[in-house]
Each structure stands twice: as structure tokens, then as C-alpha cells.
């Protein structure tokens, strides 16, 4: 996931979009691009951000994204 296995907090927008594709949520890529969501921002997304800013209406998509972000945080030391 991400660019060359780099730490998620250093991902660029294109790396976040690639991550969305790997977790089968690529249909939301345009919203992430429009909001310039990079890795650092990805790790800090709230459910409210996903719903109101990124317009991810599907509750299960938001849940999946939260779960995958939690997995990224566990796999990456020193992520707050």
C-alpha cells in the first residue's frame, strides 16, 4: 500500500488514491483528490470528515475506511 512501502503519514494524494483502490473504495478517489487528502490527513479523518467533506454517504464504506486506517496506524509506529 502506498508509494514504495513508505510510511502512510508521508503519502502524497496519489498514494492515498492507490490505497483506496487496494481496499476497494476507489469510487471515492475523486473526493479525496478534490480535498487534497494526503497520508497525514488520511490518518486523522473523522467520520464527520468522511460524511460531510468527502461525501461518503455509505455507512459501510465509512466503517471500512475507519477499519483500514486503524490497521495502518497499528502497522506504523509513532502515528498519533
Biopython code that builds the backbone (N, CA, C, O; Angstrom):
import numpy as np
from Bio.PDB.StructureBuilder import StructureBuilder

atoms = [
    (1, "UNK", "N", (0.833, -1.196, 0.000)),
    (1, "UNK", "CA", (0.000, 0.000, 0.000)),
    (1, "UNK", "C", (0.868, 1.245, 0.000)),
    (1, "UNK", "O", (1.930, 1.284, 0.621)),
    (2, "UNK", "N", (0.408, 2.235, -0.690)),
    (2, "UNK", "CA", (1.152, 3.480, -0.711)),
    (2, "UNK", "C", (2.328, 3.411, -1.656)),
    (2, "UNK", "O", (2.507, 2.428, -2.375)),
    (3, "UNK", "N", (3.110, 4.438, -1.650)),
    (3, "UNK", "CA", (4.206, 4.574, -2.599)),
    (3, "UNK", "C", (5.471, 3.906, -2.069)),
    (3, "UNK", "O", (6.085, 4.383, -1.115)),
    (4, "UNK", "N", (5.850, 2.800, -2.698)),
    (4, "UNK", "CA", (7.104, 2.151, -2.356)),
    (4, "UNK", "C", (7.211, 1.723, -0.903)),
    (4, "UNK", "O", (8.314, 1.651, -0.363)),
    (5, "UNK", "N", (6.073, 1.435, -0.254)),
    (5, "UNK", "CA", (6.105, 0.986, 1.121)),
    (5, "UNK", "C", (6.441, 2.075, 2.124)),
    (5, "UNK", "O", (6.769, 1.776, 3.272)),
    (6, "UNK", "N", (6.365, 3.333, 1.710)),
    (6, "UNK", "CA", (6.680, 4.418, 2.632)),
    (6, "UNK", "C", (5.628, 4.505, 3.730)),
    (6, "UNK", "O", (4.543, 3.937, 3.612)),
    (7, "UNK", "N", (5.956, 5.209, 4.778)),
    (7, "UNK", "CA", (5.040, 5.353, 5.903)),
    (7, "UNK", "C", (3.806, 6.145, 5.470)),
    (7, "UNK", "O", (3.931, 7.139, 4.754)),
    (8, "UNK", "N", (2.626, 5.717, 5.894)),
    (8, "UNK", "CA", (1.390, 6.388, 5.473)),
    (8, "UNK", "C", (1.382, 7.890, 5.732)),
    (8, "UNK", "O", (0.825, 8.649, 4.938)),
    (9, "UNK", "N", (1.990, 8.329, 6.827)),
    (9, "UNK", "CA", (1.956, 9.767, 7.124)),
    (9, "UNK", "C", (2.747, 10.595, 6.115)),
    (9, "UNK", "O", (2.603, 11.817, 6.077)),
    (10, "UNK", "N", (3.581, 9.949, 5.296)),
    (10, "UNK", "CA", (4.336, 10.682, 4.277)),
    (10, "UNK", "C", (3.744, 10.502, 2.873)),
    (10, "UNK", "O", (4.316, 10.989, 1.897)),
    (11, "UNK", "N", (2.596, 9.801, 2.762)),
    (11, "UNK", "CA", (1.971, 9.587, 1.465)),
    (11, "UNK", "C", (1.513, 10.897, 0.855)),
    (11, "UNK", "O", (1.100, 11.820, 1.557)),
    (12, "UNK", "N", (1.594, 10.959, -0.451)),
    (12, "UNK", "CA", (1.027, 12.065, -1.216)),
    (12, "UNK", "C", (-0.395, 11.671, -1.623)),
    (12, "UNK", "O", (-0.814, 10.533, -1.411)),
    (13, "UNK", "N", (-1.127, 12.609, -2.203)),
    (13, "UNK", "CA", (-2.517, 12.346, -2.593)),
    (13, "UNK", "C", (-2.608, 11.114, -3.493)),
    (13, "UNK", "O", (-3.512, 10.295, -3.329)),
    (14, "UNK", "N", (-1.681, 10.976, -4.441)),
    (14, "UNK", "CA", (-1.722, 9.824, -5.352)),
    (14, "UNK", "C", (-1.553, 8.501, -4.600)),
    (14, "UNK", "O", (-2.107, 7.483, -5.014)),
    (15, "UNK", "N", (-0.803, 8.507, -3.514)),
    (15, "UNK", "CA", (-0.622, 7.299, -2.712)),
    (15, "UNK", "C", (-1.906, 6.952, -1.957)),
    (15, "UNK", "O", (-2.257, 5.783, -1.805)),
    (16, "UNK", "N", (-2.590, 7.984, -1.493)),
    (16, "UNK", "CA", (-3.873, 7.769, -0.807)),
    (16, "UNK", "C", (-4.887, 7.187, -1.788)),
    (16, "UNK", "O", (-5.653, 6.289, -1.438)),
    (17, "UNK", "N", (-4.888, 7.700, -3.015)),
    (17, "UNK", "CA", (-5.796, 7.185, -4.048)),
    (17, "UNK", "C", (-5.470, 5.712, -4.350)),
    (17, "UNK", "O", (-6.376, 4.897, -4.522)),
    (18, "UNK", "N", (-4.188, 5.380, -4.412)),
    (18, "UNK", "CA", (-3.780, 3.990, -4.640)),
    (18, "UNK", "C", (-4.247, 3.110, -3.480)),
    (18, "UNK", "O", (-4.688, 1.981, -3.695)),
    (19, "UNK", "N", (-4.153, 3.619, -2.267)),
    (19, "UNK", "CA", (-4.625, 2.904, -1.084)),
    (19, "UNK", "C", (-6.131, 2.643, -1.181)),
    (19, "UNK", "O", (-6.590, 1.540, -0.883)),
    (20, "UNK", "N", (-6.891, 3.645, -1.595)),
    (20, "UNK", "CA", (-8.339, 3.476, -1.757)),
    (20, "UNK", "C", (-8.639, 2.351, -2.739)),
    (20, "UNK", "O", (-9.556, 1.559, -2.521)),
    (21, "UNK", "N", (-7.866, 2.280, -3.820)),
    (21, "UNK", "CA", (-8.056, 1.206, -4.798)),
    (21, "UNK", "C", (-7.786, -0.162, -4.172)),
    (21, "UNK", "O", (-8.508, -1.123, -4.438)),
    (22, "UNK", "N", (-6.749, -0.246, -3.345)),
    (22, "UNK", "CA", (-6.398, -1.548, -2.761)),
    (22, "UNK", "C", (-7.463, -2.034, -1.777)),
    (22, "UNK", "O", (-7.598, -3.239, -1.563)),
    (23, "UNK", "N", (-8.217, -1.119, -1.180)),
    (23, "UNK", "CA", (-9.259, -1.535, -0.229)),
    (23, "UNK", "C", (-10.654, -1.484, -0.867)),
    (23, "UNK", "O", (-11.675, -1.498, -0.179)),
    (24, "UNK", "N", (-10.662, -1.424, -2.200)),
    (24, "UNK", "CA", (-11.900, -1.469, -2.991)),
    (24, "UNK", "C", (-12.838, -0.298, -2.705)),
    (24, "UNK", "O", (-14.059, -0.451, -2.737)),
    (25, "UNK", "N", (-12.263, 0.867, -2.427)),
    (25, "UNK", "CA", (-13.053, 2.083, -2.237)),
    (25, "UNK", "C", (-12.614, 3.170, -3.223)),
    (25, "UNK", "O", (-12.747, 4.364, -2.954)),
    (26, "UNK", "N", (-12.095, 2.737, -4.354)),
    (26, "UNK", "CA", (-11.611, 3.664, -5.368)),
    (26, "UNK", "C", (-12.675, 4.603, -5.915)),
    (26, "UNK", "O", (-12.350, 5.641, -6.491)),
    (27, "UNK", "N", (-13.951, 4.244, -5.739)),
    (27, "UNK", "CA", (-15.026, 5.116, -6.223)),
    (27, "UNK", "C", (-15.048, 6.457, -5.500)),
    (27, "UNK", "O", (-15.704, 7.394, -5.954)),
    (28, "UNK", "N", (-14.338, 6.556, -4.380)),
    (28, "UNK", "CA", (-14.282, 7.803, -3.615)),
    (28, "UNK", "C", (-13.019, 8.625, -3.916)),
    (28, "UNK", "O", (-12.796, 9.669, -3.303)),
    (29, "UNK", "N", (-12.206, 8.156, -4.847)),
    (29, "UNK", "CA", (-10.916, 8.789, -5.136)),
    (29, "UNK", "C", (-11.052, 10.251, -5.533)),
    (29, "UNK", "O", (-10.256, 11.083, -5.099)),
    (30, "UNK", "N", (-12.047, 10.577, -6.350)),
    (30, "UNK", "CA", (-12.185, 11.962, -6.816)),
    (30, "UNK", "C", (-12.400, 12.932, -5.654)),
    (30, "UNK", "O", (-11.864, 14.040, -5.662)),
    (31, "UNK", "N", (-13.181, 12.517, -4.659)),
    (31, "UNK", "CA", (-13.422, 13.373, -3.491)),
    (31, "UNK", "C", (-12.135, 13.580, -2.700)),
    (31, "UNK", "O", (-11.883, 14.677, -2.201)),
    (32, "UNK", "N", (-11.325, 12.539, -2.583)),
    (32, "UNK", "CA", (-10.051, 12.651, -1.864)),
    (32, "UNK", "C", (-9.100, 13.570, -2.618)),
    (32, "UNK", "O", (-8.381, 14.361, -2.007)),
    (33, "UNK", "N", (-9.093, 13.467, -3.967)),
    (33, "UNK", "CA", (-8.253, 14.343, -4.786)),
    (33, "UNK", "C", (-8.722, 15.794, -4.657)),
    (33, "UNK", "O", (-7.911, 16.705, -4.494)),
    (34, "UNK", "N", (-10.033, 15.994, -4.731)),
    (34, "UNK", "CA", (-10.588, 17.352, -4.671)),
    (34, "UNK", "C", (-10.259, 18.034, -3.344)),
    (34, "UNK", "O", (-10.093, 19.253, -3.287)),
    (35, "UNK", "N", (-10.167, 17.237, -2.279)),
    (35, "UNK", "CA", (-9.840, 17.792, -0.960)),
    (35, "UNK", "C", (-8.353, 17.682, -0.641)),
    (35, "UNK", "O", (-7.931, 18.028, 0.462)),
    (36, "UNK", "N", (-7.554, 17.205, -1.596)),
    (36, "UNK", "CA", (-6.098, 17.056, -1.427)),
    (36, "UNK", "C", (-5.732, 16.284, -0.164)),
    (36, "UNK", "O", (-4.876, 16.710, 0.611)),
    (37, "UNK", "N", (-6.391, 15.147, 0.034)),
    (37, "UNK", "CA", (-6.132, 14.327, 1.228)),
    (37, "UNK", "C", (-4.824, 13.566, 1.036)),
    (37, "UNK", "O", (-4.726, 12.672, 0.196)),
    (38, "UNK", "N", (-3.819, 13.941, 1.836)),
    (38, "UNK", "CA", (-2.545, 13.221, 1.818)),
    (38, "UNK", "C", (-2.541, 12.199, 2.973)),
    (38, "UNK", "O", (-3.537, 12.045, 3.680)),
    (39, "UNK", "N", (-1.428, 11.520, 3.145)),
    (39, "UNK", "CA", (-1.360, 10.472, 4.163)),
    (39, "UNK", "C", (-1.602, 10.970, 5.572)),
    (39, "UNK", "O", (-2.315, 10.331, 6.346)),
    (40, "UNK", "N", (-1.015, 12.105, 5.908)),
    (40, "UNK", "CA", (-1.184, 12.655, 7.250)),
    (40, "UNK", "C", (-2.657, 12.969, 7.523)),
    (40, "UNK", "O", (-3.177, 12.692, 8.604)),
    (41, "UNK", "N", (-3.315, 13.553, 6.519)),
    (41, "UNK", "CA", (-4.738, 13.872, 6.666)),
    (41, "UNK", "C", (-5.581, 12.594, 6.735)),
    (41, "UNK", "O", (-6.539, 12.516, 7.503)),
    (42, "UNK", "N", (-5.216, 11.597, 5.925)),
    (42, "UNK", "CA", (-5.938, 10.326, 5.922)),
    (42, "UNK", "C", (-5.988, 9.730, 7.321)),
    (42, "UNK", "O", (-7.037, 9.275, 7.778)),
    (43, "UNK", "N", (-4.844, 9.737, 7.995)),
    (43, "UNK", "CA", (-4.750, 9.132, 9.328)),
    (43, "UNK", "C", (-5.555, 9.900, 10.374)),
    (43, "UNK", "O", (-5.818, 9.374, 11.456)),
    (44, "UNK", "N", (-5.947, 11.132, 10.067)),
    (44, "UNK", "CA", (-6.690, 11.955, 11.026)),
    (44, "UNK", "C", (-8.170, 12.114, 10.667)),
    (44, "UNK", "O", (-8.902, 12.822, 11.359)),
    (45, "UNK", "N", (-8.617, 11.456, 9.583)),
    (45, "UNK", "CA", (-10.009, 11.610, 9.159)),
    (45, "UNK", "C", (-10.977, 11.148, 10.229)),
    (45, "UNK", "O", (-10.770, 10.117, 10.870)),
    (46, "UNK", "N", (-12.030, 11.916, 10.414)),
    (46, "UNK", "CA", (-13.110, 11.525, 11.320)),
    (46, "UNK", "C", (-14.301, 11.080, 10.483)),
    (46, "UNK", "O", (-14.344, 11.310, 9.275)),
    (47, "UNK", "N", (-15.257, 10.448, 11.131)),
    (47, "UNK", "CA", (-16.468, 10.048, 10.437)),
    (47, "UNK", "C", (-17.169, 11.276, 9.857)),
    (47, "UNK", "O", (-17.726, 11.221, 8.761)),
    (48, "UNK", "N", (-17.139, 12.367, 10.590)),
    (48, "UNK", "CA", (-17.756, 13.616, 10.126)),
    (48, "UNK", "C", (-17.057, 14.120, 8.861)),
    (48, "UNK", "O", (-17.722, 14.564, 7.925)),
    (49, "UNK", "N", (-15.718, 14.056, 8.825)),
    (49, "UNK", "CA", (-14.968, 14.443, 7.630)),
    (49, "UNK", "C", (-15.398, 13.589, 6.429)),
    (49, "UNK", "O", (-15.638, 14.098, 5.335)),
    (50, "UNK", "N", (-15.486, 12.280, 6.669)),
    (50, "UNK", "CA", (-15.840, 11.369, 5.590)),
    (50, "UNK", "C", (-17.243, 11.658, 5.051)),
    (50, "UNK", "O", (-17.475, 11.613, 3.843)),
    (51, "UNK", "N", (-18.160, 11.952, 5.946)),
    (51, "UNK", "CA", (-19.541, 12.180, 5.541)),
    (51, "UNK", "C", (-19.752, 13.569, 4.950)),
    (51, "UNK", "O", (-20.314, 13.701, 3.863)),
    (52, "UNK", "N", (-19.307, 14.603, 5.657)),
    (52, "UNK", "CA", (-19.627, 15.962, 5.254)),
    (52, "UNK", "C", (-18.666, 16.525, 4.207)),
    (52, "UNK", "O", (-19.103, 17.176, 3.258)),
    (53, "UNK", "N", (-17.389, 16.288, 4.365)),
    (53, "UNK", "CA", (-16.416, 16.866, 3.442)),
    (53, "UNK", "C", (-16.199, 15.984, 2.218)),
    (53, "UNK", "O", (-16.190, 16.474, 1.089)),
    (54, "UNK", "N", (-16.025, 14.684, 2.442)),
    (54, "UNK", "CA", (-15.737, 13.768, 1.336)),
    (54, "UNK", "C", (-17.010, 13.150, 0.753)),
    (54, "UNK", "O", (-16.960, 12.450, -0.258)),
    (55, "UNK", "N", (-18.142, 13.414, 1.394)),
    (55, "UNK", "CA", (-19.452, 12.971, 0.910)),
    (55, "UNK", "C", (-19.546, 11.455, 0.732)),
    (55, "UNK", "O", (-20.138, 10.971, -0.232)),
    (56, "UNK", "N", (-18.956, 10.710, 1.675)),
    (56, "UNK", "CA", (-19.076, 9.254, 1.647)),
    (56, "UNK", "C", (-20.364, 8.914, 2.403)),
    (56, "UNK", "O", (-20.372, 8.804, 3.629)),
    (57, "UNK", "N", (-21.438, 8.752, 1.650)),
    (57, "UNK", "CA", (-22.759, 8.551, 2.241)),
    (57, "UNK", "C", (-22.946, 7.146, 2.798)),
    (57, "UNK", "O", (-23.657, 6.954, 3.784)),
    (58, "UNK", "N", (-22.311, 6.170, 2.171)),
    (58, "UNK", "CA", (-22.489, 4.783, 2.572)),
    (58, "UNK", "C", (-21.802, 4.522, 3.913)),
    (58, "UNK", "O", (-20.580, 4.619, 4.031)),
    (59, "UNK", "N", (-22.608, 4.192, 4.912)),
    (59, "UNK", "CA", (-22.095, 3.969, 6.269)),
    (59, "UNK", "C", (-21.062, 2.837, 6.293)),
    (59, "UNK", "O", (-20.072, 2.916, 7.020)),
    (60, "UNK", "N", (-21.288, 1.799, 5.511)),
    (60, "UNK", "CA", (-20.351, 0.674, 5.495)),
    (60, "UNK", "C", (-19.022, 1.052, 4.845)),
    (60, "UNK", "O", (-17.975, 0.537, 5.236)),
    (61, "UNK", "N", (-19.055, 1.934, 3.871)),
    (61, "UNK", "CA", (-17.802, 2.422, 3.273)),
    (61, "UNK", "C", (-17.003, 3.208, 4.313)),
    (61, "UNK", "O", (-15.784, 3.064, 4.408)),
    (62, "UNK", "N", (-17.700, 4.041, 5.093)),
    (62, "UNK", "CA", (-17.004, 4.803, 6.143)),
    (62, "UNK", "C", (-16.426, 3.855, 7.186)),
    (62, "UNK", "O", (-15.305, 4.055, 7.653)),
    (63, "UNK", "N", (-17.184, 2.824, 7.553)),
    (63, "UNK", "CA", (-16.702, 1.848, 8.536)),
    (63, "UNK", "C", (-15.459, 1.126, 8.010)),
    (63, "UNK", "O", (-14.476, 0.959, 8.731)),
    (64, "UNK", "N", (-15.516, 0.703, 6.755)),
    (64, "UNK", "CA", (-14.372, 0.007, 6.158)),
    (64, "UNK", "C", (-13.148, 0.911, 6.147)),
    (64, "UNK", "O", (-12.043, 0.477, 6.475)),
    (65, "UNK", "N", (-13.350, 2.169, 5.769)),
    (65, "UNK", "CA", (-12.234, 3.116, 5.736)),
    (65, "UNK", "C", (-11.665, 3.330, 7.133)),
    (65, "UNK", "O", (-10.445, 3.359, 7.298)),
    (66, "UNK", "N", (-12.521, 3.481, 8.143)),
    (66, "UNK", "CA", (-12.045, 3.631, 9.531)),
    (66, "UNK", "C", (-11.238, 2.409, 9.958)),
    (66, "UNK", "O", (-10.180, 2.544, 10.574)),
    (67, "UNK", "N", (-11.738, 1.212, 9.631)),
    (67, "UNK", "CA", (-11.037, -0.025, 9.998)),
    (67, "UNK", "C", (-9.662, -0.098, 9.329)),
    (67, "UNK", "O", (-8.672, -0.464, 9.963)),
    (68, "UNK", "N", (-9.615, 0.253, 8.048)),
    (68, "UNK", "CA", (-8.338, 0.195, 7.318)),
    (68, "UNK", "C", (-7.357, 1.242, 7.835)),
    (68, "UNK", "O", (-6.155, 0.985, 7.900)),
    (69, "UNK", "N", (-7.854, 2.410, 8.201)),
    (69, "UNK", "CA", (-6.990, 3.454, 8.771)),
    (69, "UNK", "C", (-6.443, 2.972, 10.118)),
    (69, "UNK", "O", (-5.271, 3.190, 10.427)),
    (70, "UNK", "N", (-7.282, 2.325, 10.911)),
    (70, "UNK", "CA", (-6.829, 1.791, 12.205)),
    (70, "UNK", "C", (-5.721, 0.756, 11.992)),
    (70, "UNK", "O", (-4.755, 0.707, 12.752)),
    (71, "UNK", "N", (-5.870, -0.070, 10.954)),
    (71, "UNK", "CA", (-4.850, -1.064, 10.639)),
    (71, "UNK", "C", (-3.547, -0.383, 10.242)),
    (71, "UNK", "O", (-2.470, -0.808, 10.660)),
    (72, "UNK", "N", (-3.641, 0.684, 9.430)),
    (72, "UNK", "CA", (-2.433, 1.447, 9.056)),
    (72, "UNK", "C", (-1.734, 2.000, 10.280)),
    (72, "UNK", "O", (-0.510, 1.938, 10.392)),
    (73, "UNK", "N", (-2.526, 2.544, 11.202)),
    (73, "UNK", "CA", (-1.944, 3.137, 12.413)),
    (73, "UNK", "C", (-1.236, 2.081, 13.250)),
    (73, "UNK", "O", (-0.158, 2.339, 13.785)),
    (74, "UNK", "N", (-1.829, 0.896, 13.372)),
    (74, "UNK", "CA", (-1.199, -0.193, 14.151)),
    (74, "UNK", "C", (0.094, -0.654, 13.509)),
    (74, "UNK", "O", (1.045, -1.013, 14.203)),
    (75, "UNK", "N", (0.133, -0.646, 12.163)),
    (75, "UNK", "CA", (1.304, -1.130, 11.436)),
    (75, "UNK", "C", (2.409, -0.077, 11.357)),
    (75, "UNK", "O", (3.530, -0.383, 10.949)),
    (76, "UNK", "N", (2.100, 1.152, 11.743)),
    (76, "UNK", "CA", (3.064, 2.241, 11.624)),
    (76, "UNK", "C", (3.357, 2.815, 13.006)),
    (76, "UNK", "O", (2.508, 3.490, 13.589)),
    (77, "UNK", "N", (4.545, 2.554, 13.531)),
    (77, "UNK", "CA", (4.875, 3.110, 14.856)),
    (77, "UNK", "C", (4.888, 4.635, 14.844)),
    (77, "UNK", "O", (5.179, 5.262, 13.825)),
    (78, "UNK", "N", (4.579, 5.199, 15.959)),
    (78, "UNK", "CA", (4.633, 6.650, 16.190)),
    (78, "UNK", "C", (3.581, 7.445, 15.422)),
    (78, "UNK", "O", (3.755, 8.643, 15.195)),
    (79, "UNK", "N", (2.494, 6.792, 15.021)),
    (79, "UNK", "CA", (1.399, 7.529, 14.383)),
    (79, "UNK", "C", (0.403, 7.895, 15.455)),
    (79, "UNK", "O", (-0.050, 7.039, 16.215)),
    (80, "UNK", "N", (0.064, 9.164, 15.515)),
    (80, "UNK", "CA", (-0.876, 9.631, 16.537)),
    (80, "UNK", "C", (-2.272, 9.622, 15.979)),
    (80, "UNK", "O", (-3.218, 9.981, 16.680)),
]
sb = StructureBuilder()
sb.init_structure("model")
sb.init_model(0)
sb.init_chain("A")
sb.init_seg("    ")
for serial, (resi, resn, name, xyz) in enumerate(atoms, 1):
    if name == "N":
        sb.init_residue(resn, " ", resi, " ")
    sb.init_atom(name, np.array(xyz, "f"), 0.0, 1.0, " ", f" {name:<3s}", serial, name[0])
structure = sb.get_structure()
